[in-house]
Amino acid sequence: MLSLKSSWKIRISDLLLNISAEDEGYAINIPENFSDFVAETPQMCDIHLSVHTVHEVDEMMANGDPVSHVPADAVKLPPEMTPPGPLWEVRRKSKGYRISTWSHNGEKFLPLWIDFDPGHPRVKLHAIPAGNKLNPLGYPAGALIVYLVSTMVPSVLIHASALSRGEKGFLFTGLSGAGKSTMASIWSKEGASVIHDDRVMLRPGKDSWHAYSTPVNGTDTDNESPLNAIYVISHGPVNSARRIGGMEAYTAVLKNCIQHQYDRQIIKNLLESVHQLTDAVPVYELQFKNDSEVVGFVEKMNMDD
């Protein structure tokens, strides 16, 4: 359990965030899934999240034009983890957007509002306190904030399993049921490190792209790996692969990316990032059998390359 402080630094991929309570006497509570991402460093922060205290919900009455709405039942969760209203609603303001959402503080859902201007590194959060604690990173607000961070820089946030073995890293992506978690389980039994098996952030580095874990579950840790190949997977009777390129690779990766389509600049940035990614990293279609042979099959492919 982390102590309570009014300001924290959190590392998401290679980016450093500062999150701080703006009103005296309040502390930021860090949920378990973010705890391993807390950073103790004198390094300057890339993105700043200021948390302002709200005492009356009426203060935050909806304003602006609604542009996106996600109902609470869009994600199938137990009743106790389902918010009492929409997961989130986005409204366009005169400058930027306001997201109305929720943050679970370990006991209940509290409303939370996020004001942001796409691409701008300063985000304003409005939270209802529980005593002297502010809980801006609970579900689903924390996941939304990670997504917003990904839109501020060249990056791709994708549904995938990212794994590393030796000095190489691989990304396995696909639609629900394609075998992403199965692949993570197979590789981990063969000694590979699982970077993440749900939501992976991909970022360009000086010489190559890298895969980073994100804070989703309570057991998530801050991991990264170079990215040597991307596999768009499905189950099959034998292990077989085909390299794809151009528009085929681009669309195969894009359809598995996490994307909110209410802002032109956010969409444009994602399309450009996916183009750069699929130009730089080999992409394959992979059918695989549910056994350990796929590990040697993939590694041999990369030795041959």
N, C-alpha and C positions, 0 to 999 in steps of 0.2 A: 504494500500500500504506500503510495507516494504521499509526502506531506502536502499541506495546502500552502500555496503561494499565490501572489497576485499576478505573477508573470512567469511564463514558461517559454523555453525554446523547444521546438519539435522539428525533427528532420523527416521530410517526405522526399524520397529519392535523394538527389544531391542538393535539394533545396532546404534552406533553413527558415522556419516560420517562427515568428514571435506572436504569442497570444497573451493578452494582458487585460486585467480588469481596469476600467477607466474610473470607477467610482471608489472612493476611499472606504475601507472596511470590508471589502469583498475579496474573496479568493477564488481562483480557478480550480475546479476539480477535474483531474485527468482520469478518464475511464481506463479500465484495464487494457483494452485493445490498443490504446495509444501509449501505454507506459514504457514499452521498449523503444519507442521512437523519441522519447525525451532526450534532449542533448544538453550537456553541460560544456559549453564552449564560449570563448570570447568572440568568436566569429560574428561578423555583421549578418543580420538577417536579410533574406531576399523578399519576404512577404510578411506583412503585418496585419494581425487580426485584433481589433480593439473590441472589447466586450462591454456593453453599456447595460446598466440595470434598468429593468422595466418593472414597475409596481402595479400598473393598471393596464390590462389588455386593451382597453379602449384607446390608450395612447397610440397603439399600433394598428388602428383600424385600417382595413384594406384601402389602398389608393392606387391609382394607375390602371392601365389596361391589362387584363389577364391574358397571358400568352401561352401558358403551359400549366397542366394540372395532372397530378398523378394520384389516383385514389388509394386509400389505405390497403385495399385488398389486391393491389397490383403485385405485391410480394406476399407469398404464402408463408405466414408465420403463426406461431401459437397466439391465442387471443390476448394473453398478457403482454405480448410484444407487438401488438397491432395498435397503432395510434388511434385516438378517438376521432380523428378527422383525416383529410387527405394527407398522404405522405409529404407532399409539398405542392405549393401553388406559386407560380412565378408571375409577377406583374411588372410591366415596363413603366418606369418612372421618367420624369423629364430628363434625368441623367442616370443611366444605368438601370438596374433592376432591384426589386425586393423579392426575396423568397420567403414565404411563410411556411414554416415547417415545425418539427418537434425535436426535442432532445430528451432521451430517457436518462434519468439520473440514478438508476439502480432500483428505484421504488415506483416511479410513475413517469408519465410523459408530461413535459412542460413545453408550452409554446416557445418558439424561437424564430427570430427574423434575421435575415441576412441581406444587407445592402452592399451591392458590388457594381463596379463598372468594368466590363470585360477587358482583360489585359492589364488593369491597374493593380499594383501590388498592395494596395491598402483596402481591407474589407472591414465593414462595421457590422458587428453582431449585437442583437438586442435580446437579452435573456432575462427570464423571471427567476429570481433567486430562491433557493431553499435554505432558509436561515441566512448565513453569511456566505453560502457557496453558490457559485455560478457554474452551470454544467453545459457549456456550449458544444461539447464534442460527443454527446451521447447519440444513440441511433434515433432517427436517420440523419441528423444534422452533420455528424462527423463524416459520414460517407459523402454527403453533398460538398462539404468543405474540401475533402481530398479531390473530388472531381473539379471544383473550381480552381484549385491549385494547378491541376493538370492543364487547364485551359489558358493559364497565364504565361506558359513557356512552350517551346517546341517539345511535344511529348505525345504519347499514345497511352491511354488507359484502356486496358483490354481484359475481357473475360478469358482467362488462360491459366495454365500451370507452367511455371518457370522453374527449371531444374539446372543444377550445375554438377558436373562430374569431371574431376581433373581440372584442367584449365579451360574447359569449354562449357558454354551455357546454351540451353535449348528452350524454346517456347512452344508449348502445345496448346493450340486453340481450336475452337469449334463450337457448334451450337450445343444447347443443353442435351445431355445424354451422349455426347460424342465420345466421352472417355477421358476428360481432362483429369478428374480426380483419380480415376483408375490408373492413368499413366503416372501420376505422382506417386501412387502407392507402389507400383511396380519398380520404378526407379529408386525410390527410397530404400526398398529392400535390397537393392543391388549396390547400396553405398552412396547414392547420389544425395546431394543437398537439395531440399525443396525450398526454393526462394519464396514461392507463394502458389497456392492452388485455387485461387478465386479471381482476385483482381490484381493485375500486374501493371506497374507503370514502366513504360519504356522511354528512355531518354538518350539523345545523342551525346556521346562524349567526344574527346579530342580525336580519337582514332577509330572508335567503334560505338555501336549502340550498346546500352546496358539495360538489364531488367532489374527492377526494384520491387520489393514487397510493399504492401500498403496495410494500414491498420484496419482490419475488418473484424477479426475474431479475437477473443481474449488471449489466445496463445500465439498471436502473430509476433514475429520478431523482425528487427530492421536488418534485412539481408539484401545483397545485390550480387549480380553476376554479369560478365560480358555476355553478349548475345551473338552466337555463331550461326544459328539457323532457326527458322520458324516453320512449324509443322501444323497444317490444318488437318485435323484427324477425324477418323471415323473407325468404327469396328469393322473387321473383316475376317475371312477365313484364313488368310495368310498375311504375312508382312510384305507390303509392297508400297513403293513411293514413286512419285513423279514430280520433277522440279517444274514449277510454274513461274511465269514472269509477266511483266507488263500489266495490262488491265486485269488479267485473270488473278494475278497475285494481289494486286491492289484491292479488288473487290472482295476477295476471299478473306483478307485481313480486316478490311473496313467493317464488314457486317458483324464482326465480333467485338468491335470497339464500343466502349461506353460513350454515348453521345446524346446530348440534349439539343434539340434542334430549334431553339427559339431565337437565336442570335446569329446573324450572318457572319460576323467576324469569328466567332467561336467555331462555326462550321468550316469556314475557310481555313482557319489555322489547323484544324484536325485533318482536313483533306491534304494539306501541304505536308503535315508531319507523316501521314501514312505513305504518301508518295516518296518522301525521303527515306523512310524506313524500308520500304519494299525495293527501292533502288539499291540500298546499301547492304541488306541482309538477305541471303538466299531463302526462298519460300518453297515449301514442298506440300503436296497432298500426300497424306500417309494413311493407309489402312493398316491396322495392327491387330494381331492376336493378343488375347488377354493372358500373356505369360512373359517371362523374363527375356525371351529371345529378341524382343523388340529393342532392348537396350543395346545388344551387340549389333543389331541391324542398323540402328541409327548411328552408332559410333563408327561403324565401318564406312557408312556413307560420307561422314565428315572427314575420315582419314583419306578417303579417295579424292575428296574435294581439295 
